[in-house]
Amino acid sequence: MRILALEPYYGGSHQAFLDGWIAHSRHQWTVVPLPAYHWKWRMRHAAITMARQLTEPPYQDTSWDIIFCSDMLNLPEFRGLAPARIASLKACLYFHENQLTYPSQQPREWDYHFSFTNFTSAISADGIWFNTAFHRDEMFAALTEFLQRMPDHQPLSEVTRLQEKSTVQHPGIDLIDQPSSRQPGPPRITWAARWEHDKDPELFFQAVYRLKEQGLKFRLNVLGQSFRSSPEIFQTAQKELANEIDQWGFLEDLNDYRATLQQ
């Protein structure tokens, strides 16, 4: 099978999932990616950009059997703009996250448009995959509540149709060799997520502060990707926990990252 993979946010966990899935697949994949930043703009323009890209080299004379895309793509918009030979293909939509339940520091009414994009993309898809059952159930519960806010013509029956064509496909992982024995010394605590508010770093560091206040010995690694607008708690924690920190910041080398996790 020849699969056209459309990923408007090709980075981080989205990239790791897609690359891993392809590495263990028996099918032929063509990946059309966009860089992983400015996610709101990606959701807005990706359909336009990708539909145009597929009319240009090296894609204009290529044919596929199915579309595989992530929740960052406005699928019905893409189908309306793409060449007919592509728009008519069956499509599988993968939800890494959804904009109905994704944590937001400052929810604004216009963000509902991104939630509705997820909804219409799910309607347009022939199959829907979720990374976990919890995510699937949470999204459909939130979607039902969201649609009930509409003043009229509430498309609640669509939720049942979406559930019927949904399944769970967990992301794969590359196992790391476990050391035969643990290194001596106090327990090691590692933060391995992005430095963003949706990962709730405040709760994490509150727990770490409590360990320190109780006089418990530990070592700390704070990994993960950081950004210009990272939560202030990271700067504070770097100072407050300076004596406990072994590694602070993103590790570019995958072997260094794995070695840190093995400690």
C-alpha positions as CSV (number, residue, x, y, z in Angstrom):
1,M,0.0,0.0,0.0
2,R,1.2,3.5,-0.8
3,I,0.5,5.9,2.0
4,L,0.5,9.7,1.8
5,A,1.4,11.0,5.3
6,L,0.5,14.7,5.9
7,E,2.0,16.1,9.1
8,P,1.7,19.9,9.6
9,Y,3.6,19.7,12.9
10,Y,6.6,17.5,12.1
11,G,8.6,17.6,15.3
12,G,8.7,16.2,18.8
13,S,6.3,13.4,19.6
14,H,4.5,13.8,16.2
15,Q,7.7,13.2,14.4
16,A,8.8,10.4,16.7
17,F,5.4,8.6,16.3
18,L,5.4,8.9,12.5
19,D,9.0,8.0,12.0
20,G,8.7,5.0,14.3
21,W,5.5,3.8,12.6
22,I,7.1,4.0,9.2
23,A,10.2,2.2,10.4
24,H,8.1,-0.8,11.4
25,S,5.7,-0.7,8.5
26,R,5.6,-3.0,5.4
27,H,4.0,-0.2,3.3
28,Q,5.4,2.5,1.2
29,W,5.2,6.0,2.7
30,T,5.5,9.5,1.4
31,V,5.8,12.1,4.1
32,V,4.8,15.7,3.4
33,P,5.9,17.6,6.5
34,L,5.9,21.2,7.8
35,P,8.1,22.5,10.6
36,A,6.9,22.1,14.2
37,Y,6.2,25.7,15.3
38,H,3.4,28.3,15.4
39,W,0.8,25.5,15.8
40,K,-2.2,27.8,15.4
41,W,-1.0,29.1,12.1
42,R,-0.2,25.5,11.0
43,M,-3.8,24.5,11.6
44,R,-4.9,27.5,9.6
45,H,-2.7,27.3,6.6
46,A,-1.5,23.6,6.3
47,A,-4.4,22.5,4.1
48,I,-3.7,25.3,1.6
49,T,0.1,24.8,1.7
50,M,0.0,21.0,1.4
51,A,-2.6,21.0,-1.4
52,R,-0.4,23.3,-3.4
53,Q,2.8,21.3,-2.6
54,L,1.2,18.2,-4.0
55,T,0.7,19.8,-7.4
56,E,4.5,20.6,-7.6
57,P,7.7,18.5,-7.9
58,P,8.4,15.9,-6.6
59,Y,4.7,15.0,-5.9
60,Q,2.7,16.0,-8.9
61,D,2.9,12.7,-10.8
62,T,2.8,10.4,-7.7
63,S,-0.2,8.3,-6.8
64,W,-1.2,6.9,-3.4
65,D,-3.8,4.6,-2.0
66,I,-4.7,6.3,1.3
67,I,-4.1,9.5,3.3
68,F,-2.7,9.4,6.8
69,C,-2.8,12.7,8.7
70,S,-2.7,14.2,12.2
71,D,-5.2,16.3,14.1
72,M,-3.2,19.4,13.1
73,L,-4.6,19.2,9.5
74,N,-8.0,20.7,8.5
75,L,-8.9,17.6,6.5
76,P,-12.1,18.7,4.8
77,E,-10.4,21.9,3.8
78,F,-7.5,20.0,2.4
79,R,-9.8,17.7,0.4
80,G,-11.6,20.7,-1.0
81,L,-8.3,22.2,-2.3
82,A,-6.3,19.1,-3.3
83,P,-6.2,17.6,-6.7
84,A,-9.2,15.3,-7.3
85,R,-7.0,12.1,-7.5
86,I,-5.9,12.9,-3.9
87,A,-9.0,14.4,-2.5
88,S,-10.9,11.2,-3.3
89,L,-8.6,8.9,-1.3
90,K,-9.8,7.4,1.9
91,A,-8.2,9.1,4.9
92,C,-7.1,8.0,8.4
93,L,-6.9,10.8,11.0
94,Y,-4.7,10.3,14.1
95,F,-5.4,12.3,17.2
96,H,-2.2,13.0,19.2
97,E,-4.2,15.6,21.1
98,N,-7.4,17.6,20.6
99,Q,-8.2,21.2,21.0
100,L,-11.3,20.6,23.1
101,T,-9.5,19.3,26.1
102,Y,-5.9,20.6,25.5
103,P,-4.9,22.8,28.5
104,S,-5.0,26.5,27.8
105,Q,-3.5,29.2,30.0
106,Q,-5.9,31.9,28.6
107,P,-8.9,30.3,26.9
108,R,-10.4,32.6,24.3
109,E,-13.6,32.3,22.3
110,W,-11.9,32.2,19.0
111,D,-10.0,29.1,20.1
112,Y,-13.3,27.2,19.6
113,H,-12.5,27.4,15.9
114,F,-9.6,25.0,16.4
115,S,-12.0,22.6,18.3
116,F,-14.4,22.8,15.4
117,T,-11.6,22.0,13.0
118,N,-10.9,18.8,14.9
119,F,-14.6,18.0,14.7
120,T,-15.1,18.5,11.0
121,S,-11.8,16.7,10.2
122,A,-13.1,13.7,12.2
123,I,-16.3,13.8,10.2
124,S,-14.4,13.9,6.9
125,A,-12.1,11.0,7.9
126,D,-12.9,7.5,7.0
127,G,-11.1,6.2,10.1
128,I,-10.1,7.8,13.3
129,W,-7.2,6.7,15.5
130,F,-6.5,7.8,19.1
131,N,-3.3,7.3,21.0
132,T,-5.2,6.2,24.2
133,A,-8.7,5.1,25.2
134,F,-8.7,7.8,27.8
135,H,-8.0,10.5,25.2
136,R,-10.8,9.1,23.0
137,D,-13.4,9.0,25.7
138,E,-12.4,12.4,27.1
139,M,-12.6,14.0,23.6
140,F,-16.1,12.6,22.8
141,A,-17.4,13.7,26.2
142,A,-16.1,17.2,25.7
143,L,-17.3,17.3,22.1
144,T,-20.9,16.4,23.2
145,E,-20.8,19.2,25.8
146,F,-19.3,21.6,23.2
147,L,-21.9,21.0,20.6
148,Q,-24.7,21.5,23.1
149,R,-23.6,25.1,23.4
150,M,-24.8,25.8,19.8
151,P,-28.0,27.8,19.7
152,D,-29.6,25.4,17.2
153,H,-28.9,22.7,14.6
154,Q,-26.7,20.8,17.2
155,P,-25.1,17.9,15.2
156,L,-25.0,15.6,18.2
157,S,-25.8,12.5,16.1
158,E,-22.4,13.0,14.5
159,V,-20.7,12.0,17.8
160,T,-22.1,8.5,17.6
161,R,-20.9,8.2,14.0
162,L,-17.4,9.3,15.0
163,Q,-17.3,6.8,17.8
164,E,-18.2,4.0,15.5
165,K,-15.3,4.6,13.2
166,S,-12.8,5.2,16.0
167,T,-10.1,2.9,17.3
168,V,-7.1,3.1,19.6
169,Q,-3.6,2.7,18.2
170,H,-1.0,3.3,20.9
171,P,2.3,5.0,19.9
172,G,5.2,2.6,19.8
173,I,8.4,3.0,21.9
174,D,12.0,2.0,21.4
175,L,13.0,0.1,24.5
176,I,16.2,1.1,26.3
177,D,18.5,-1.6,27.7
178,Q,18.1,-1.7,31.5
179,P,21.4,-1.7,33.5
180,S,22.0,-4.9,35.5
181,S,22.2,-2.9,38.7
182,R,21.2,0.6,39.8
183,Q,24.0,3.1,40.3
184,P,24.7,3.9,43.9
185,G,23.5,7.1,45.5
186,P,20.1,8.7,46.2
187,P,17.0,8.3,44.0
188,R,17.2,10.2,40.7
189,I,14.2,12.2,39.5
190,T,13.9,13.2,35.8
191,W,11.6,15.6,34.0
192,A,11.6,14.5,30.4
193,A,8.7,16.6,28.9
194,R,8.6,19.9,27.0
195,W,8.9,23.0,29.2
196,E,5.3,24.1,28.7
197,H,2.4,24.8,30.9
198,D,0.3,22.0,29.6
199,K,2.7,19.5,31.2
200,D,2.0,21.1,34.6
201,P,5.6,21.9,35.7
202,E,4.2,23.7,38.8
203,L,2.8,20.6,40.2
204,F,6.0,18.6,39.5
205,F,8.3,21.1,41.2
206,Q,5.9,21.5,44.1
207,A,6.4,17.8,44.8
208,V,10.2,18.2,44.4
209,Y,10.3,21.1,46.8
210,R,8.4,19.1,49.3
211,L,11.0,16.3,49.1
212,K,13.7,18.9,49.8
213,E,11.8,20.5,52.7
214,Q,11.5,17.0,54.3
215,G,15.2,16.6,54.1
216,L,15.1,13.7,51.7
217,K,18.2,13.2,49.4
218,F,17.7,13.0,45.7
219,R,19.3,14.0,42.4
220,L,17.4,15.9,39.6
221,N,17.6,15.9,35.8
222,V,15.4,18.4,34.0
223,L,15.5,17.5,30.3
224,G,13.0,18.2,27.5
225,Q,12.7,21.0,24.9
226,S,12.5,24.6,26.1
227,F,11.2,27.7,24.4
228,R,11.4,31.5,24.7
229,S,8.2,31.6,26.7
230,S,8.8,28.7,29.0
231,P,7.0,29.0,32.4
232,E,8.9,31.0,35.0
233,I,8.9,28.0,37.4
234,F,11.8,26.6,35.5
235,Q,14.0,29.6,36.2
236,T,13.0,29.6,39.8
237,A,13.6,25.8,40.2
238,Q,17.0,26.0,38.7
239,K,18.0,28.4,41.4
240,E,16.2,26.7,44.3
241,L,17.4,23.2,43.4
242,A,20.9,24.0,42.2
243,N,22.5,21.7,44.8
244,E,20.3,18.7,43.6
245,I,20.6,19.2,39.8
246,D,22.8,16.9,37.7
247,Q,21.5,17.8,34.2
248,W,19.6,20.9,33.2
249,G,18.3,21.4,29.7
250,F,17.6,19.6,26.5
251,L,20.0,16.8,25.4
252,E,20.7,17.0,21.7
253,D,22.4,13.6,21.5
254,L,19.9,10.7,21.8
255,N,22.6,8.4,23.4
256,D,23.2,11.0,26.1
257,Y,19.4,11.2,26.7
258,R,19.1,7.4,27.0
259,A,22.1,7.2,29.3
260,T,20.5,9.8,31.6
261,L,17.3,7.7,31.7
262,Q,19.3,4.6,32.6
263,Q,20.8,6.2,35.7
